[in-house]
């Protein structure tokens, strides 16, 4: 993954187009940071994917993914490990952590959906 602060201004601005979330928990998802190694490809995806970031089809598909993940998590509830006796974050830090987790609930379905589309667009392996 590229480090955004190490990029030239034009590349950094391009990468910022993929930022997700707001405030302190906003971030550029890893898939886009990996694609930043190919700025022309990333610029292409900024144009062809951008109209779909907030699109109805994407939102509906993302909700289906999240709905399915809720069922899976329910089946895994017995695997949850207690944090008793572990130095856990305080209330304010926990609130920040929950904001970060919520950000992933938005971007993870996007990474699954757009990642698959990007994968299908790439040339076949030799």
N, C-alpha and C positions, 0 to 999 in steps of 0.2 A: 504494500500500500504506500502511496505517496504521502509525504508530510506536506500538508497544504502550505505551511509557512515557508517551505523551501522552494515553492514554485514561483516562476515569474508571474508578474501581475496578470497578464492575459489568461494564463492557465489557471491561476487561483480564482479569478472571477468566473471562469467557465465551471470550475468544480463547485463553486458556491451556488450555482443554479440548481444543484442537486441537494442542497441543505434541506433537512427535514426537522420539523419541530420549531419551538420558539424558546427564546430566553436562554437560560443557562444549560438546558438539556438539549438544545438544538445540536445537530451533528450532520456530517455528510456520511451516509452509509458506506460501509466498506467496499461493496461492489463497485461503486462509482470511483472511490479512491484507487482501486486497483486498475480500473479502466483509464484513469488519468495518465497512465504510462503511454497511452496512445491518444494524444490530444485530439487528433482529427476524428478518431472513432468516437471519443467522448462528445465532441461537438456535434457530430451526426446524431448521436442518441439524445443530446439536449434538444435538438430540433424535432426528431420524430417521436420521442417519448413524452416530451413536455405537455403536449395537448391531452395526454391520457393520465397525467398525474392525479388530476382531480375528477377524471371522467367517471360517468355512471357505471360503465362496464367494469372498470378497474375497482371501483368501490364495492360493487356487488360481488365480484370475485374475491376481493380481500375479505369481505364479511363472511363468505362461505369458508374461507381458509380459517379465519378466527373462530367461527362457530365449530368447525371440526376440531380445532385445537382445544377448545373448552371441553369437548367430550373426551379427548385423549388425556388432558390434565386430570379430569375427574377419575379416569381409570388408574391414574398414577398417584393419586392422593396418598396412598399408603407408603410411598417412597419418600415423602417429605421428611426432611431431617430437622429436628428441633435446633434452635439457636441458644437454648438454655446453657448458661455457663460460658458462652462465647462473647467476646467483646463485640456487641452489635452497634449499629449506628444509632445515634440519638434521634429524637422525634423530628428535628429539622432536617437532619441528614436522610432519615427514612423517607420524608416527604420528597426530597430531591431525588432519591433513588427510585421512588414510585413514578416520578415524572419521567425519568430515564426509561424505565420499563414500559411505560405507556408509549413513549416514542418508538420503541421497538415493536410494539403491537401495530403501529402504523407502517413502519418501514419493512418489517419482516415479510408480510404478504407482498409488498411491492417488490422486494428482492426475489421472492419466489416467482412471481408473475413476469416481471421484466427480465429477470435472469434467464428464464426459460426462453423468452422471445429473443433475447440477445444470443443465447446459445444456438438457437435454430438459425439465426442469421449468419453465424460464423462459417467460414469455409470448412468443409469436411477434412478430417485428419487424413494425412497421406497414407 
